[in-house]
Each structure stands twice: as structure tokens, then as C-alpha cells.
Amino acid sequence: MQPRAEDRDFSAYNAAQHGRTVRPLAVRAVTAHRASGATSGTAVDLGAGAGIEALYLAEVGYHVHAYDVDASQRDALDALRDHGAGVTARLGRLEEAGALPDADIVLSCATLSFLTPPAFTAVWSQLRACLQPGGVVAVDLFGERDDWAAGTDGSFFSQDEIDGLVDGLEVLEREEREHDGRSFGGPKHWHVTEVIARRPVQDARSAADGSAG
Ligand SMILES: C[S@@+](CC[C@H](N)C(=O)[O-])C[C@H]1O[C@@H](n2cnc3c(N)ncnc32)[C@H](O)[C@@H]1O
């Protein structure tokens, strides 16, 4: 892994993703959102890569905004535009994207920890702001014992810090995993926490009736 965010190039990684199955985190995000009876909505995929999860979300009925900085995947993402409810590709750095569309699902697989801490903070703030009442966020975040925590400028989190990130959300699933395995570049010690959380529907009522909670 390149030490600095600005030097990382995921084009080879993303090219190798075509043809793989949809990540379970995406499927579980949809299941979580649908548990309340919803069947469609707007989804945001942060770090969409080759667009496999974006296509899945579109095919199951969401309008998808797929964000990534990897220009090599532009054609692949643009080709998804006509699928299902539609995929809008947004090429560029997440931390420079500004406000995100109002979202019922925010998905980010294997991406947010590649952001520098200031970039992560900016993107997480936009993520929390775009999440609609009843909306679901599904992300994975690298922990402090991940191999890449030493020597790269990414964002790595303690469990206490993750508590802070999801403050005010209903945590539906949270799993911390640690194992020796492989990355695209070779052997690696992984330390990852997956979180699926929902913004309470009650948030909307509080805003609508002016109550302070
Ligand atoms: C490990 S890949 C994961 C891609 C996809 N979500 C998947 O699960 O296959 C990380 C992705 O994040 C994107 N990425 C990394 N830093 C980014 C940034 N600052 N802004 C936008 N995309 C970024 C990369 O281009 C890459 O596609």
C-alpha cells in the first residue's frame, strides 16, 4: 500500500473486481433498510470502484450515486446508468464532493479508511448529514492493529472512536474482525470493523414538531 493517499492508485485492483460477487455488506444494508417496509429510495456508494455494489443497489430498486476517484472505472460506471432505477457516476475525491444527496442507504466498502483523517472527518460529516430518518449506513473501517495503520496516512479507529462515529444512530450490526490473510498486494494482517446503523425515524418527528428531544 502506498503510504500517502495522493499516491494510491486502485485501477489494477478495480480492474480485477469485475465478475466478483456482490459484497455481503451491501446485501445486508438493503435487508436492514427494508426491515422497516421500504422497498426503494436513494443510495450513495462511497468508493464504488468497479460499480458492482452500485449495480446491485440499482437492480434491487434504488437510485444510486456512485462516487470514486478512479478514472479508469469511468466507462464501467457510466455503463450502469441505464440499469434499474439508474446509477449516477460521480468521479472525484470524496473529500471534495461537498454535500451528498439525501440518502436512504449509504454504503462504503473498503474505502473510508484510505482517506486521511481530515478527509475522513469531512466525508463522515457529509455522510451523517445526508442520511435520512430511517436511512441505513453500512461501512467497514480499519482498526489500529491493521497492518496499514503503520506507515500509511489512512484513518484507523479504536472501538471507542467508532462509538463516537455512530453516536445517535441505532447500531443494527457491528462486528470487529482480526485475522492474517491477503490483500490485493500480498499478505496482510487485517483488523476491520463492519458497522450497519440506522438513523432513527424519530429524528424526523422531532424536527417536524419542533421538540428538542
Ligand atoms: C479497495 S477499493 C474498494 C472499491 C469497492 N468499494 C470494492 O469494494 O471493491 C477503494 C476504492 O476507494 C477509492 N478511493 C480511495 N480514496 C478515494 C478518495 N479520496 N475519493 C474517492 N474515492 C477514493 C479508490 O479509487 C477505490 O476504488
Ligand as a Chemical Component Dictionary entry (heavy atoms), coordinates in Angstrom:
data_LIG
# 
_chem_comp.id                   LIG 
_chem_comp.type                 NON-POLYMER 
_chem_comp.pdbx_formal_charge   0 
_chem_comp.three_letter_code    LIG 
# 
loop_
_chem_comp_atom.comp_id 
_chem_comp_atom.atom_id 
_chem_comp_atom.alt_atom_id 
_chem_comp_atom.type_symbol 
_chem_comp_atom.charge 
_chem_comp_atom.model_Cartn_x 
_chem_comp_atom.model_Cartn_y 
_chem_comp_atom.model_Cartn_z 
_chem_comp_atom.pdbx_ordinal 
LIG C1  C1  C 0  -10.226 -1.031 -2.022 1  
LIG S1  S1  S 1  -11.137 -0.156 -3.212 2  
LIG C2  C2  C 0  -12.806 -0.688 -2.874 3  
LIG C3  C3  C 0  -13.708 -0.489 -4.049 4  
LIG C4  C4  C 0  -15.103 -1.104 -3.900 5  
LIG N1  N1  N 0  -15.886 -0.441 -2.882 6  
LIG C5  C5  C 0  -14.994 -2.558 -3.595 7  
LIG O1  O1  O 0  -15.424 -2.984 -2.526 8  
LIG O2  O2  O -1 -14.472 -3.289 -4.452 9  
LIG C6  C6  C 0  -11.113 1.507  -2.605 10 
LIG C7  C7  C 0  -11.789 2.477  -3.546 11 
LIG O3  O3  O 0  -11.801 3.762  -2.961 12 
LIG C8  C8  C 0  -11.477 4.705  -3.944 13 
LIG N2  N2  N 0  -10.918 5.862  -3.249 14 
LIG C9  C9  C 0  -9.843  5.891  -2.437 15 
LIG N3  N3  N 0  -9.644  7.129  -1.980 16 
LIG C10 C10 C 0  -10.640 7.901  -2.504 17 
LIG C11 C11 C 0  -10.983 9.267  -2.385 18 
LIG N4  N4  N 0  -10.278 10.117 -1.632 19 
LIG N5  N5  N 0  -12.059 9.715  -3.057 20 
LIG C12 C12 C 0  -12.793 8.877  -3.827 21 
LIG N6  N6  N 0  -12.520 7.555  -3.966 22 
LIG C13 C13 C 0  -11.448 7.080  -3.309 23 
LIG C14 C14 C 0  -10.486 4.009  -4.843 24 
LIG O4  O4  O 0  -10.377 4.589  -6.121 25 
LIG C15 C15 C 0  -11.068 2.599  -4.879 26 
LIG O5  O5  O 0  -11.964 2.418  -5.937 27 
# 
loop_
_chem_comp_bond.comp_id 
_chem_comp_bond.atom_id_1 
_chem_comp_bond.atom_id_2 
_chem_comp_bond.value_order 
_chem_comp_bond.pdbx_ordinal 
LIG C1  S1  SING 1  
LIG S1  C2  SING 2  
LIG S1  C6  SING 3  
LIG C2  C3  SING 4  
LIG C3  C4  SING 5  
LIG C4  N1  SING 6  
LIG C4  C5  SING 7  
LIG C5  O1  DOUB 8  
LIG C5  O2  SING 9  
LIG C6  C7  SING 10 
LIG C7  O3  SING 11 
LIG C7  C15 SING 12 
LIG O3  C8  SING 13 
LIG C8  N2  SING 14 
LIG C8  C14 SING 15 
LIG N2  C9  SING 16 
LIG N2  C13 SING 17 
LIG C9  N3  DOUB 18 
LIG N3  C10 SING 19 
LIG C10 C11 SING 20 
LIG C10 C13 DOUB 21 
LIG C11 N4  SING 22 
LIG C11 N5  DOUB 23 
LIG N5  C12 SING 24 
LIG C12 N6  DOUB 25 
LIG N6  C13 SING 26 
LIG C14 O4  SING 27 
LIG C14 C15 SING 28 
LIG C15 O5  SING 29 
# 
